[in-house]
């Protein structure tokens, strides 16, 4: 006989109580994967920003630390190159990719109107991705770092582990969205192509590393392949997810539909055609046909077209709601991301000009362009998505505060100034190397690097502000009800 506690004033005996739901080892509740990915992304941002400060500092005051293990002739080695490679990998794979996976786990069920499939598998992928990446970054300080592009410096086993985790994420996404992709909102199509690109590039990188490890490949071909993979990861995966996040967040921040749906699809088509082709621009070698490199250079210059289309469309979506641009929430962060998107596309187009490329190749110019792209465009797109998503997945009422303002303005000022300082250093280095009998190192470069160090310190403070903001949101904000896709709505629950 079931005892009704409202009719029986006596305390329920243990065998009258309903059984408690057992917690599984791997969570599967709605939004658990989105929460995990975005929280870990925030931690990775703070870690990556710290590595960035250290990397720039080691260019000003060179320092090398070596601690031998005495086992298999291995040891811990800390130097500027290893720290720089770790910084790039922590930024792209740690901060931005976790944020990208979190964005997919958040907006896919909301755009399809159904619960995310394989939530438990996504949480398993969360662990696999981050543990594998931690091991890969640790290995950079133990094993030799080959003279390849930074994102291709991880061992092939690490690339294989990352590819496996990305495969699980892609499986969960397509299991949820496949039947809804036809006629779906454009953000889902950006995410679909970006995920397939990430999966294919990680698999290709693992394959190249495996073949090179077993039978050996020509060093020049390996270098060209790694440069192509690094460039394609940025233009296909990161740019694709930036477009997906911005097209999702801006209409919701403005509480208005996308201004021009057709322009959104035109943005997707032009990006889809140009992004993979632009990676061909890095294949500079006598064995590569001239027209292939030229095609890549032209595609890189034309990437400004989808950037301009997206910026115009999303700014028009904010029409009549201009106050959000002067706030400190998701709309303002998305606007900063759009500004950086257009500026970074211009920098890439200028850098693709052959005279400019010959001047700045091998200099800090590429580092400055990376800062504008990674800590400008992609970081602020992730900031906007996280600012919109965190109150909903943590179910907390949160309007931001001084920490949100600090996150916005410190990040904006730090990324803009650090990128300009490093690009200025690149131009100075290129001009110096172009002169006959130039010195190996111009002391004036210290000024540029010192300015970049101070500016990137602001980015690190922005990361700490985001981390503190997240902590206070969860511990101090008032709990509220939000409806998760695929779940019954409670009375008074918000969307």
C-alpha positions as CSV (number, residue, x, y, z in Angstrom):
1,X,0.0,0.0,0.0
2,X,1.4,3.4,-1.0
3,X,1.5,6.0,1.8
4,X,0.5,9.5,0.8
5,X,2.6,11.9,2.9
6,X,0.0,14.6,2.7
7,X,-2.6,12.4,4.5
8,X,-0.2,10.6,6.9
9,X,1.3,13.0,9.4
10,X,3.8,10.4,10.6
11,X,7.3,10.4,9.2
12,X,7.7,7.9,6.4
13,X,9.5,4.7,7.2
14,X,12.5,3.8,5.0
15,X,10.5,1.2,3.0
16,X,7.7,3.7,2.4
17,X,10.0,6.2,0.7
18,X,10.2,6.1,-3.1
19,X,13.5,4.7,-4.4
20,X,16.2,7.2,-5.1
21,X,17.4,7.5,-8.7
22,X,20.8,6.1,-9.0
23,X,23.5,8.4,-10.5
24,X,25.3,6.9,-13.4
25,X,29.1,7.1,-13.6
26,X,28.7,9.1,-16.9
27,X,26.0,11.9,-16.6
28,X,23.2,11.8,-19.1
29,X,20.8,14.5,-17.9
30,X,19.9,17.3,-20.5
31,X,22.6,20.0,-21.0
32,X,25.1,18.1,-18.9
33,X,27.5,17.8,-21.9
34,X,27.1,21.5,-22.7
35,X,27.8,22.4,-19.1
36,X,30.9,20.2,-19.0
37,X,32.4,21.4,-22.2
38,X,31.8,25.1,-21.5
39,X,33.1,24.9,-17.9
40,X,36.3,23.1,-19.0
41,X,36.7,25.6,-21.9
42,X,36.7,28.4,-19.3
43,X,39.5,26.6,-17.3
44,X,41.5,26.0,-20.5
45,X,41.1,29.7,-21.4
46,X,42.8,30.7,-18.1
47,X,45.5,28.1,-18.6
48,X,46.2,29.1,-22.3
49,X,46.3,32.8,-21.5
50,X,48.9,32.1,-18.8
51,X,51.0,30.2,-21.4
52,X,50.6,33.1,-23.8
53,X,52.0,35.5,-21.2
54,X,54.9,33.1,-20.6
55,X,55.6,32.6,-24.3
56,X,55.9,36.3,-25.0
57,X,57.9,36.8,-21.8
58,X,60.4,34.2,-23.0
59,X,61.0,36.2,-26.2
60,X,62.0,39.2,-24.1
61,X,64.1,37.3,-21.6
62,X,65.2,34.0,-23.2
63,X,65.3,31.2,-20.6
64,X,65.7,27.5,-20.8
65,X,65.2,24.9,-18.1
66,X,66.2,21.3,-18.5
67,X,65.6,18.6,-15.8
68,X,66.7,15.1,-16.9
69,X,64.7,12.1,-15.7
70,X,67.5,9.6,-16.1
71,X,65.1,7.2,-17.8
72,X,65.4,6.5,-21.5
73,X,67.4,9.7,-21.8
74,X,64.3,11.7,-21.3
75,X,63.7,14.9,-19.3
76,X,61.6,18.0,-18.8
77,X,62.6,20.8,-21.1
78,X,61.1,24.3,-20.9
79,X,62.0,26.8,-23.6
80,X,60.3,29.5,-25.7
81,X,59.4,27.2,-28.7
82,X,57.8,24.5,-26.5
83,X,55.8,27.0,-24.5
84,X,54.6,28.7,-27.8
85,X,53.5,25.3,-29.2
86,X,51.7,24.5,-26.0
87,X,50.0,27.9,-26.0
88,X,48.7,27.4,-29.5
89,X,47.4,23.9,-28.8
90,X,45.8,24.9,-25.4
91,X,44.1,27.8,-27.2
92,X,42.8,26.0,-30.2
93,X,42.1,22.5,-28.8
94,X,41.6,23.4,-25.2
95,X,39.7,26.7,-25.0
96,X,38.2,27.1,-28.5
97,X,37.4,23.5,-29.4
98,X,35.8,22.8,-26.0
99,X,33.8,26.0,-26.4
100,X,32.8,24.8,-29.9
101,X,31.7,21.4,-28.6
102,X,29.8,23.1,-25.8
103,X,28.1,25.4,-28.3
104,X,27.0,22.4,-30.4
105,X,25.7,20.6,-27.4
106,X,23.7,23.7,-26.4
107,X,22.1,25.0,-29.6
108,X,21.6,21.7,-31.5
109,X,18.7,20.5,-29.2
110,X,17.2,24.0,-29.1
111,X,17.3,24.4,-32.9
112,X,15.9,20.9,-33.6
113,X,13.4,21.0,-30.7
114,X,14.4,17.5,-29.5
115,X,16.7,16.2,-26.8
116,X,20.3,15.8,-27.7
117,X,21.1,12.2,-28.7
118,X,23.9,10.3,-27.0
119,X,24.3,12.7,-24.1
120,X,26.2,10.1,-22.2
121,X,28.5,9.5,-25.2
122,X,29.1,13.2,-25.4
123,X,30.2,13.3,-21.7
124,X,32.5,10.4,-22.4
125,X,34.0,12.3,-25.3
126,X,34.4,15.2,-22.9
127,X,36.7,13.1,-20.8
128,X,38.5,11.5,-23.7
129,X,39.2,14.8,-25.4
130,X,40.5,16.7,-22.4
131,X,42.6,13.9,-20.9
132,X,44.1,13.2,-24.3
133,X,44.9,16.8,-24.8
134,X,46.5,17.1,-21.3
135,X,48.7,14.2,-22.1
136,X,49.7,15.7,-25.5
137,X,50.6,19.1,-24.0
138,X,52.6,17.4,-21.3
139,X,54.5,15.4,-23.9
140,X,55.6,18.6,-25.6
141,X,57.9,19.2,-22.6
142,X,59.4,15.7,-22.7
143,X,59.8,14.6,-26.3
144,X,61.4,16.5,-29.1
145,X,59.2,19.1,-30.8
146,X,59.6,18.7,-34.5
147,X,60.0,21.8,-36.7
148,X,56.4,21.6,-37.9
149,X,53.4,23.9,-37.5
150,X,52.2,24.1,-33.8
151,X,48.9,22.2,-34.2
152,X,50.7,19.3,-35.9
153,X,53.4,19.0,-33.2
154,X,51.4,16.6,-31.0
155,X,52.3,12.9,-31.4
156,X,50.1,10.8,-33.7
157,X,48.6,8.8,-30.9
158,X,47.3,12.1,-29.4
159,X,45.8,13.1,-32.7
160,X,44.1,9.7,-32.9
161,X,42.6,10.1,-29.4
162,X,41.4,13.6,-30.3
163,X,39.9,12.3,-33.6
164,X,38.1,9.5,-31.7
165,X,36.5,12.1,-29.3
166,X,35.5,14.3,-32.2
167,X,33.9,11.3,-33.9
168,X,31.7,10.8,-30.8
169,X,30.7,14.5,-30.9
170,X,29.9,14.3,-34.6
171,X,27.9,11.2,-34.1
172,X,25.8,12.8,-31.3
173,X,25.3,15.9,-33.5
174,X,24.2,14.1,-36.6
175,X,22.0,11.6,-34.7
176,X,20.1,14.6,-33.4
177,X,20.1,16.9,-36.4
178,X,20.2,14.7,-39.5
179,X,16.4,14.4,-39.9
180,X,16.1,18.2,-39.2
181,X,18.9,19.5,-41.4
182,X,16.7,20.0,-44.4
183,X,15.3,23.4,-43.9
184,X,17.2,23.8,-40.7
185,X,18.5,27.1,-39.4
186,X,21.9,28.1,-40.9
187,X,23.8,27.6,-37.6
188,X,23.3,23.9,-37.8
189,X,24.8,23.8,-41.3
190,X,27.8,25.8,-40.3
191,X,28.3,23.4,-37.3
192,X,27.8,20.3,-39.6
193,X,30.6,21.3,-42.0
194,X,32.9,22.5,-39.3
195,X,32.6,19.2,-37.4
196,X,33.2,17.1,-40.5
197,X,36.2,19.3,-41.2
198,X,37.7,18.9,-37.7
199,X,37.2,15.2,-37.8
200,X,38.8,14.8,-41.2
201,X,41.7,17.0,-40.4
202,X,42.5,15.3,-37.1
203,X,42.2,11.9,-38.9
204,X,44.5,13.1,-41.6
205,X,47.1,14.4,-39.1
206,X,47.1,11.1,-37.2
207,X,47.5,9.2,-40.5
208,X,50.5,11.4,-41.6
209,X,52.1,11.0,-38.2
210,X,51.6,7.2,-38.2
211,X,53.0,6.7,-41.7
212,X,56.0,9.0,-40.9
213,X,56.7,7.2,-37.7
214,X,56.7,3.7,-39.3
215,X,58.2,4.2,-42.7
216,X,59.4,7.9,-42.7
217,X,58.3,10.6,-45.1
218,X,60.1,13.5,-46.8
219,X,60.6,16.3,-44.2
220,X,59.5,18.9,-46.7
221,X,56.3,17.1,-47.4
222,X,55.6,16.6,-43.7
223,X,56.2,20.3,-43.1
224,X,53.8,21.3,-46.0
225,X,51.2,18.8,-44.7
226,X,51.4,20.2,-41.2
227,X,51.1,23.8,-42.4
228,X,48.0,22.9,-44.5
229,X,46.4,21.1,-41.5
230,X,47.0,24.1,-39.2
231,X,45.6,26.6,-41.7
232,X,42.6,24.4,-42.5
233,X,41.8,23.9,-38.8
234,X,41.4,27.6,-38.4
235,X,39.5,28.4,-41.6
236,X,37.2,25.4,-41.5
237,X,36.7,24.4,-37.8
238,X,37.2,27.7,-35.9
239,X,35.7,30.1,-38.5
240,X,32.8,27.7,-39.1
241,X,32.0,27.5,-35.4
242,X,32.4,31.3,-35.0
243,X,29.8,31.8,-37.8
244,X,27.5,29.1,-36.2
245,X,27.7,30.7,-32.7
246,X,27.2,34.3,-34.0
247,X,24.2,33.5,-36.2
248,X,22.6,31.8,-33.1
249,X,23.4,34.4,-30.4
250,X,22.8,37.7,-32.2
251,X,19.1,37.1,-33.1
252,X,18.4,35.9,-29.6
253,X,20.2,38.8,-28.0
254,X,18.2,41.2,-30.2
255,X,15.0,39.2,-29.7
256,X,14.5,39.5,-33.5
257,X,14.8,37.0,-36.4
258,X,17.8,37.0,-38.7
259,X,17.5,40.1,-40.9
260,X,18.0,38.3,-44.2
261,X,17.8,34.5,-44.3
262,X,19.1,34.4,-47.9
263,X,22.2,36.3,-47.0
264,X,22.8,33.8,-44.2
265,X,22.8,31.0,-46.7
266,X,25.0,33.0,-49.1
267,X,27.5,33.5,-46.2
268,X,27.5,29.7,-45.6
269,X,28.0,28.9,-49.3
270,X,30.9,31.4,-49.9
271,X,32.6,30.2,-46.7
272,X,32.2,26.6,-47.7
273,X,33.8,27.2,-51.1
274,X,36.6,29.4,-49.9
275,X,37.7,28.1,-46.4
276,X,39.2,24.7,-47.6
277,X,40.8,26.3,-50.7
278,X,42.4,29.1,-48.6
279,X,44.6,26.5,-46.8
280,X,46.3,25.8,-50.2
281,X,48.1,29.2,-49.8
282,X,50.6,27.7,-47.4
283,X,51.8,25.1,-49.9
284,X,54.8,27.1,-51.0
285,X,57.3,24.7,-52.6
286,X,58.8,24.1,-56.1
287,X,57.1,20.7,-56.2
288,X,53.6,22.3,-55.7
289,X,52.1,23.6,-59.0
290,X,52.0,27.4,-59.1
291,X,48.3,27.6,-59.7
292,X,47.5,25.6,-56.5
293,X,49.3,28.2,-54.3
294,X,47.7,31.0,-56.3
295,X,44.3,29.5,-55.8
296,X,44.9,29.4,-52.1
297,X,46.0,33.1,-52.0
298,X,43.0,34.3,-54.0
299,X,40.7,32.2,-51.7
300,X,42.3,33.8,-48.6
301,X,41.8,37.3,-49.9
302,X,38.1,36.5,-50.8
303,X,37.4,35.2,-47.3
304,X,36.6,38.8,-46.5
305,X,33.4,38.3,-48.6
306,X,31.6,35.9,-46.1
307,X,32.9,38.0,-43.2
308,X,31.4,41.1,-44.7
309,X,28.1,39.3,-45.5
310,X,27.9,38.0,-41.9
311,X,28.7,41.3,-40.4
312,X,26.2,43.2,-42.4
313,X,23.4,40.6,-41.9
314,X,24.0,40.4,-38.1
315,X,24.3,44.1,-37.6
316,X,21.0,44.6,-39.5
317,X,19.5,42.0,-37.2
318,X,20.3,44.4,-34.3
319,X,18.4,47.2,-36.0
320,X,16.2,49.0,-33.4
321,X,18.0,47.3,-30.6
322,X,21.3,49.3,-30.6
323,X,21.3,49.5,-26.9
324,X,22.7,46.0,-26.7
325,X,25.9,47.2,-28.4
326,X,26.7,49.4,-25.4
327,X,25.9,46.8,-22.8
328,X,28.1,44.0,-21.4
329,X,26.2,40.9,-22.4
330,X,26.1,38.5,-25.3
331,X,25.1,41.1,-27.8
332,X,28.0,43.4,-27.1
333,X,30.4,40.5,-27.1
334,X,29.0,39.3,-30.5
335,X,29.5,42.8,-31.9
336,X,33.2,42.7,-30.8
337,X,33.5,39.3,-32.5
338,X,32.1,40.7,-35.7
339,X,34.5,43.6,-35.7
340,X,37.5,41.2,-35.1
341,X,36.1,38.9,-37.8
342,X,36.2,41.6,-40.4
343,X,39.6,43.0,-39.2
344,X,41.2,39.5,-39.0
345,X,40.0,38.7,-42.5
346,X,41.6,41.9,-43.8
347,X,44.9,41.1,-42.1
348,X,44.8,37.6,-43.7
349,X,44.0,39.1,-47.1
350,X,46.9,41.5,-46.8
351,X,49.3,38.8,-45.6
352,X,48.4,36.7,-48.6
353,X,49.8,39.3,-51.0
354,X,53.1,37.8,-52.2
355,X,55.2,40.9,-51.5
356,X,53.8,41.2,-48.0
357,X,54.2,37.4,-47.4
358,X,57.9,37.5,-48.5
359,X,58.5,40.4,-46.1
360,X,56.8,38.9,-43.0
361,X,57.4,35.2,-43.4
362,X,59.0,33.7,-40.3
363,X,58.4,36.8,-38.2
364,X,56.0,37.7,-35.4
365,X,53.4,38.9,-37.9
366,X,51.8,35.4,-38.0
367,X,51.6,35.5,-34.1
368,X,49.8,38.9,-34.2
369,X,47.3,37.6,-36.8
370,X,46.7,34.5,-34.7
371,X,46.0,36.7,-31.6
372,X,43.4,38.7,-33.6
373,X,41.7,35.6,-34.9
374,X,41.9,33.3,-31.9
375,X,41.5,35.9,-29.0
376,X,39.5,38.4,-31.0
377,X,37.1,36.7,-33.4
378,X,36.8,33.2,-32.0
379,X,37.1,34.1,-28.3
380,X,34.4,36.7,-28.4
381,X,32.1,34.5,-30.4
382,X,32.6,31.9,-27.6
383,X,32.2,34.6,-24.9
384,X,28.8,35.6,-26.5
385,X,27.6,32.0,-26.7
386,X,28.7,31.3,-23.1
387,X,27.1,34.4,-21.8
388,X,23.8,33.4,-23.4
389,X,24.1,29.7,-22.4
390,X,25.4,29.6,-18.9
391,X,22.3,31.1,-17.2
392,X,20.2,28.5,-19.0
393,X,22.3,25.4,-18.5
394,X,23.2,26.3,-14.9
395,X,19.6,27.5,-14.3
396,X,20.7,30.7,-12.6
397,X,19.3,34.3,-13.0
398,X,22.4,36.3,-14.0
399,X,22.7,39.7,-15.5
400,X,26.4,40.1,-15.2
401,X,28.1,42.9,-13.4
402,X,31.6,44.5,-13.1
403,X,33.2,41.2,-13.9
404,X,31.3,41.0,-17.2
405,X,32.5,44.4,-18.1
406,X,36.0,43.5,-17.2
407,X,35.8,40.4,-19.3
408,X,34.6,42.4,-22.3
409,X,36.9,45.4,-22.2
410,X,40.0,43.7,-20.9
411,X,39.7,41.0,-23.6
412,X,38.9,43.5,-26.3
413,X,41.8,45.9,-25.4
414,X,44.3,43.2,-24.7
415,X,43.7,41.2,-27.9
416,X,43.6,44.3,-30.1
417,X,46.8,45.8,-28.7
418,X,48.7,42.5,-28.4
419,X,47.9,41.6,-32.0
420,X,49.0,45.1,-33.3
421,X,52.2,45.0,-31.3
422,X,53.2,41.6,-32.7
423,X,52.3,42.5,-36.2
424,X,54.3,45.6,-35.8
425,X,57.2,43.5,-34.6
426,X,56.8,41.3,-37.6
427,X,57.0,44.3,-40.0
428,X,60.1,45.5,-38.2
429,X,61.7,42.1,-38.3
430,X,60.9,41.7,-42.0
431,X,62.3,45.1,-42.9
432,X,65.5,44.4,-40.8
433,X,66.0,41.0,-42.5
434,X,65.6,42.6,-46.0
435,X,68.6,44.8,-45.4
436,X,72.0,43.4,-46.3
437,X,74.2,42.8,-43.3
438,X,71.4,43.2,-40.8
439,X,72.0,42.2,-37.2
440,X,70.6,38.9,-36.0
441,X,68.4,40.7,-33.5
442,X,67.3,44.3,-33.4
443,X,67.1,45.7,-29.8
444,X,64.1,47.8,-30.7
445,X,62.0,44.6,-31.0
446,X,62.1,44.5,-27.2
447,X,59.7,47.5,-27.2
448,X,57.2,45.7,-29.4
449,X,57.4,42.5,-27.4
450,X,57.1,44.4,-24.1
451,X,54.0,46.1,-25.3
452,X,52.6,42.8,-26.5
453,X,53.4,41.2,-23.1
454,X,51.5,43.9,-21.2
455,X,48.6,43.8,-23.6
456,X,48.2,40.0,-23.5
457,X,48.3,40.3,-19.7
458,X,45.0,42.0,-20.0
459,X,43.7,39.0,-21.9
460,X,44.8,36.8,-19.0
461,X,42.9,39.1,-16.6
462,X,39.8,38.8,-18.9
463,X,40.1,35.0,-18.6
464,X,40.2,35.2,-14.8
465,X,37.2,37.6,-14.8
466,X,35.2,35.0,-16.8
467,X,36.2,32.2,-14.4
468,X,35.3,34.3,-11.4
469,X,32.0,35.3,-13.1
470,X,31.1,31.7,-13.7
471,X,31.9,30.8,-10.1
472,X,29.7,33.6,-8.7
473,X,26.9,32.8,-11.1
474,X,26.7,29.3,-9.8
475,X,27.2,30.0,-6.1
476,X,25.4,33.4,-5.7
477,X,22.8,33.8,-8.3
478,X,19.1,32.9,-7.7
479,X,18.1,29.6,-9.1
480,X,15.4,29.8,-11.9
481,X,13.7,27.3,-14.1
482,X,14.6,26.9,-17.8
483,X,13.0,24.4,-20.1
484,X,15.4,21.9,-21.6
485,X,14.6,20.6,-25.1
486,X,12.7,17.4,-25.0
487,X,11.6,17.9,-21.4
488,X,8.1,18.8,-20.1
489,X,7.7,22.5,-19.2
490,X,7.1,23.3,-15.6
491,X,4.7,26.0,-14.6
492,X,6.3,29.4,-14.9
493,X,9.5,28.0,-16.4
494,X,11.4,30.2,-18.7
495,X,12.8,29.5,-22.2
